[in-house]
Amino acid sequence: MTYKKKILKNGLRIITVPIKDNPAVTMLVMVEAGSKYESKKIGGVSHFLEHMCFKGTEKRPKAIDISRELDSIGSQYNAFTAQEFTGYYAKSDPKHLNTILDVISDMYLNPIFDKNEIEKEKGVIIEEINMYEDMPQQDVQEVFMKLLYGDQPAGWGIAGTKESVKALTQEDFKDYRNKHYVSGATSVIVAGKFDEESIFEAIEKKFNGIHEGEKHSKTKVLESQEKPAIVIKNKKTDQTHIVIGTRTFDTFNNFNWVLKVIGVILGGGMSSRLFQKLRDEMGVGYYVSAGNDTYTDHGCFQVSAGIDSSRIVETTKVILNEFIKLKNEDISEEELKKAKDYIIGNMFLSLETSDSLAEFYGYQEILKKNIQTPQEMADKVSMVTSKDIKEVANMIFQDKNLNMAILGNFEKTKEFEDIFHI
């Protein structure tokens, strides 16, 4: 799977991933702007701005002008905001590539931020916040991140608060966009079936007017923890949702390949240790997963599950015991091979579509400025040893790194504190 990368004089990065027999093409624009680039006063502006880019441009003044044009060619389109980036994309039949390039570039470069639309969209954003609060699997993740990082951008919700959203003004959007939506922080990725000879010129032409100002930096994450930490969000639910995790490494650290394998051993697939233990043997819950999340200046490994509320303490002990096993016991060659094959197989299966390919290359470029092909990643995973797993497990699974977020009908952390150690 080959790709090409070109950096224009203004700093704009273009990445092409041609797949000649793919029935579709995806145009994705990503920018180094997310919730970590915000202050508390403008909390949620990154996500809100993403919404506003769909609400009208100079060429397409109304939201319906954008949606009707993309719908009329059968395009799939959307956007997403994270802590460190925002992305806008459209996917279509290859014959409509010029159309989706024109629309996405127009949305990215020329949003008008109409005051009336801003006021109306505030209600939409607030209902989106309400929706996520009604989704305990999502809500407990925010509780967990706040526990780890507290009152700094990494610990704030990406959508902001209802209060901060209500207070945002047209000037806030313009000022934020001027500071962060600049050429040197922007990557344009096209993946799928397209004319390789003309695509670079077409993209360069469409993004000719992109702002070339200086990129403003984000707030560096500060980490501080000396003992296990537990937080409860009391909420009446039919089951209790938990996240148990530890602090790990930033996205540039080579230990992350080991953590990928550890995540699969614990919670990847129906044959993983925790799935077998919690669901098949104990029958205490329906979902359980494990994995490592990385950012440019921090990371965290977590196990999440929805559990029978009467068996939370018992379940917590079981999860912690699996951490201890990884520290003290060697992984068999059979289990190690299965975990590696699971990672590599799922990675290649996940890259069957043009949009998944665009995101695969775009995420790497926007966060690392360095791209690895799927095969290069597979080779890294293949190199992980049983010794590596034990070494990294002993580094991260320590009392001083342990954190637990609980969302359910509990009031006090005392009964958990007594058993929350390894």
WODAUR-V500197 format. One record per residue. N is the residue number from 1. RES is the residue in one letter. SS is DSSP state (alpha for helix, beta for strand, coil for the rest). Layout:
n: <N/N>
res: <RES/RES>
ss: <SS/SS>
This chain:
n: <1/2/3/4/5/6/7/8/9/10/11/12/13/14/15/16/17/18/19/20/21/22/23/24/25/26/27/28/29/30/31/32/33/34/35/36/37/38/39/40/41/42/43/44/45/46/47/48/49/50/51/52/53/54/55/56/57/58/59/60/61/62/63/64/65/66/67/68/69/70/71/72/73/74/75/76/77/78/79/80/81/82/83/84/85/86/87/88/89/90/91/92/93/94/95/96/97/98/99/100/101/102/103/104/105/106/107/108/109/110/111/112/113/114/115/116/117/118/119/120/121/122/123/124/125/126/127/128/129/130/131/132/133/134/135/136/137/138/139/140/141/142/143/144/145/146/147/148/149/150/151/152/153/154/155/156/157/158/159/160/161/162/163/164/165/166/167/168/169/170/171/172/173/174/175/176/177/178/179/180/181/182/183/184/185/186/187/188/189/190/191/192/193/194/195/196/197/198/199/200/201/202/203/204/205/206/207/208/209/210/211/212/213/214/215/216/217/218/219/220/221/222/223/224/225/226/227/228/229/230/231/232/233/234/235/236/237/238/239/240/241/242/243/244/245/246/247/248/249/250/251/252/253/254/255/256/257/258/259/260/261/262/263/264/265/266/267/268/269/270/271/272/273/274/275/276/277/278/279/280/281/282/283/284/285/286/287/288/289/290/291/292/293/294/295/296/297/298/299/300/301/302/303/304/305/306/307/308/309/310/311/312/313/314/315/316/317/318/319/320/321/322/323/324/325/326/327/328/329/330/331/332/333/334/335/336/337/338/339/340/341/342/343/344/345/346/347/348/349/350/351/352/353/354/355/356/357/358/359/360/361/362/363/364/365/366/367/368/369/370/371/372/373/374/375/376/377/378/379/380/381/382/383/384/385/386/387/388/389/390/391/392/393/394/395/396/397/398/399/400/401/402/403/404/405/406/407/408/409/410/411/412/413/414/415/416/417/418/419/420/421/422>
res: <M/T/Y/K/K/K/I/L/K/N/G/L/R/I/I/T/V/P/I/K/D/N/P/A/V/T/M/L/V/M/V/E/A/G/S/K/Y/E/S/K/K/I/G/G/V/S/H/F/L/E/H/M/C/F/K/G/T/E/K/R/P/K/A/I/D/I/S/R/E/L/D/S/I/G/S/Q/Y/N/A/F/T/A/Q/E/F/T/G/Y/Y/A/K/S/D/P/K/H/L/N/T/I/L/D/V/I/S/D/M/Y/L/N/P/I/F/D/K/N/E/I/E/K/E/K/G/V/I/I/E/E/I/N/M/Y/E/D/M/P/Q/Q/D/V/Q/E/V/F/M/K/L/L/Y/G/D/Q/P/A/G/W/G/I/A/G/T/K/E/S/V/K/A/L/T/Q/E/D/F/K/D/Y/R/N/K/H/Y/V/S/G/A/T/S/V/I/V/A/G/K/F/D/E/E/S/I/F/E/A/I/E/K/K/F/N/G/I/H/E/G/E/K/H/S/K/T/K/V/L/E/S/Q/E/K/P/A/I/V/I/K/N/K/K/T/D/Q/T/H/I/V/I/G/T/R/T/F/D/T/F/N/N/F/N/W/V/L/K/V/I/G/V/I/L/G/G/G/M/S/S/R/L/F/Q/K/L/R/D/E/M/G/V/G/Y/Y/V/S/A/G/N/D/T/Y/T/D/H/G/C/F/Q/V/S/A/G/I/D/S/S/R/I/V/E/T/T/K/V/I/L/N/E/F/I/K/L/K/N/E/D/I/S/E/E/E/L/K/K/A/K/D/Y/I/I/G/N/M/F/L/S/L/E/T/S/D/S/L/A/E/F/Y/G/Y/Q/E/I/L/K/K/N/I/Q/T/P/Q/E/M/A/D/K/V/S/M/V/T/S/K/D/I/K/E/V/A/N/M/I/F/Q/D/K/N/L/N/M/A/I/L/G/N/F/E/K/T/K/E/F/E/D/I/F/H/I>
ss: <coil/coil/coil/beta/beta/beta/beta/coil/coil/coil/coil/coil/beta/beta/beta/beta/beta/beta/coil/coil/coil/coil/coil/coil/beta/beta/beta/beta/beta/beta/beta/coil/coil/coil/alpha/alpha/alpha/coil/coil/alpha/alpha/alpha/coil/coil/alpha/alpha/alpha/alpha/alpha/alpha/alpha/alpha/coil/coil/coil/coil/beta/coil/coil/coil/coil/coil/alpha/alpha/alpha/alpha/alpha/alpha/alpha/alpha/alpha/coil/coil/coil/coil/beta/beta/beta/beta/beta/beta/coil/coil/coil/coil/beta/beta/beta/beta/beta/beta/beta/coil/alpha/alpha/alpha/alpha/alpha/alpha/alpha/alpha/alpha/alpha/alpha/alpha/alpha/alpha/alpha/alpha/coil/beta/coil/coil/coil/alpha/alpha/alpha/alpha/alpha/alpha/alpha/alpha/alpha/alpha/alpha/alpha/alpha/alpha/alpha/alpha/alpha/alpha/alpha/coil/coil/alpha/alpha/alpha/alpha/alpha/alpha/alpha/alpha/alpha/alpha/alpha/alpha/alpha/alpha/coil/coil/coil/alpha/alpha/alpha/coil/coil/coil/coil/coil/coil/alpha/alpha/alpha/alpha/alpha/alpha/coil/coil/alpha/alpha/alpha/alpha/alpha/alpha/alpha/alpha/alpha/alpha/alpha/coil/coil/alpha/alpha/alpha/beta/beta/beta/beta/beta/beta/beta/coil/coil/coil/coil/coil/coil/alpha/alpha/alpha/alpha/alpha/alpha/alpha/alpha/coil/coil/coil/coil/coil/coil/coil/coil/coil/coil/coil/coil/coil/coil/coil/coil/coil/coil/coil/coil/coil/coil/beta/beta/beta/beta/beta/beta/coil/coil/coil/coil/coil/beta/beta/beta/beta/beta/beta/beta/beta/coil/coil/coil/coil/coil/coil/coil/alpha/alpha/alpha/alpha/alpha/alpha/alpha/alpha/alpha/alpha/alpha/alpha/alpha/coil/coil/coil/coil/coil/alpha/alpha/alpha/alpha/alpha/alpha/alpha/alpha/alpha/coil/coil/coil/beta/beta/beta/beta/beta/beta/beta/beta/beta/beta/coil/coil/coil/coil/beta/beta/beta/beta/beta/beta/beta/beta/beta/coil/alpha/alpha/alpha/alpha/alpha/alpha/alpha/alpha/alpha/alpha/alpha/alpha/alpha/alpha/alpha/alpha/alpha/alpha/alpha/alpha/coil/coil/coil/coil/alpha/alpha/alpha/alpha/alpha/alpha/alpha/alpha/alpha/alpha/alpha/alpha/alpha/alpha/alpha/alpha/alpha/coil/coil/coil/coil/alpha/alpha/alpha/alpha/alpha/alpha/alpha/alpha/alpha/alpha/alpha/alpha/alpha/alpha/alpha/coil/coil/coil/coil/coil/alpha/alpha/alpha/alpha/alpha/alpha/alpha/alpha/alpha/coil/coil/coil/alpha/alpha/alpha/alpha/alpha/alpha/alpha/alpha/alpha/alpha/alpha/coil/coil/alpha/alpha/alpha/beta/beta/beta/beta/beta/beta/beta/coil/coil/coil/coil/coil/alpha/alpha/alpha/alpha/coil/coil/coil/coil/coil>
